[in-house]
Amino acid sequence: MDMILKTTSLCKTFKGQIAVNNADIHIERNSVYGLLGPNGAGKSTTLKMITGILKPTSGSIEFDGHPWQRSDLKQIGALIETPPLYGNLTAYENLKVRTTMLGLPDKRIDEVLHIVRMTDTGKKRAGQFSLGMKQRLGIAIALLNSPRLLILDEPTNGLDPVGIEELRELIRSFPAKGITVILSSHILSEVQQIADHVGIIADGVLGYENELRTSENLEQLFMDVVKRHHKEV
């Protein structure tokens, strides 16, 4: 299996409380990996370690065949929690601020706006965007540095069915563009329709990881893993 990212015995504790406990995650290149778990299970903590926001207490992260290092963040794009937008600026201007900071050419702005299908927002300010448009602009920002790994934490939170459908199509299009996606969610039906592989985390433990088959009863699988780990804690 050609893996872009893997973690070995990854742990994170906060004041003696274990948030992530010996997680071994395997992310195949050019695929969509769904990281599932109830709220507070350790999904966001895991993603924050992969993106360098948090330092692991123990264990290791390997990116593209070598131990993770801060310079790898050039290859990783992330949208964790709410998109960091300037409400008084247009989509183009929001991206221009980032390209200036990152030293990227302006043509990259048009490229990412095209990818997230936001080329027609014109002079409309980001503060007036719908939640779905804000999410897509957040993804555009995460794509600016042409990442090979894109991390999306609960990207469909609060979206209406149309926004969810648009975002689903967008995420599914990424592997063909050479972008691997880690998608965290507690909405099982979403992951069922998008992901190639799934990992289920409960009480900080990665209790299941495998390829997602279309015939799979993901809800039953999810409940089994969550119940099993609740009993063990």
HELIX and SHEET records of a PDB file:
HELIX    1   1 LYS A   43  ILE A   50  1                                   8    
HELIX    2   2 ARG A   70  GLN A   75  5                                   6    
HELIX    3   3 ALA A   91  LEU A  102  1                                  12    
HELIX    4   4 LYS A  107  ILE A  115  1                                   9    
HELIX    5   5 ALA A  126  GLN A  128  5                                   3    
HELIX    6   6 LEU A  131  LEU A  143  1                                  13    
HELIX    7   7 PRO A  161  SER A  173  1                                  13    
HELIX    8   8 PRO A  175  LYS A  177  5                                   3    
HELIX    9   9 LEU A  188  ILE A  194  1                                   7    
HELIX   10  10 LEU A  218  GLU A  232  1                                  15    
SHEET    1   A 3 GLN A  17  ALA A  23  0                                        
SHEET    2   A 3 MET A   3  PHE A  14 -1                                        
SHEET    3   A 3 HIS A  26  GLU A  28 -1                                        
SHEET    1   B 4 GLN A  17  ALA A  23  0                                        
SHEET    2   B 4 MET A   3  PHE A  14 -1                                        
SHEET    3   B 4 SER A  58  PHE A  63 -1                                        
SHEET    4   B 4 HIS A  66  PRO A  67 -1                                        
SHEET    1   C 6 ILE A  76  LEU A  79  0                                        
SHEET    2   C 6 LEU A 149  ASP A 153  1                                        
SHEET    3   C 6 THR A 180  SER A 185  1                                        
SHEET    4   C 6 VAL A  32  LEU A  36  1                                        
SHEET    5   C 6 HIS A 197  ALA A 202  1                                        
SHEET    6   C 6 VAL A 205  GLU A 211 -1                                        
END                                                                             
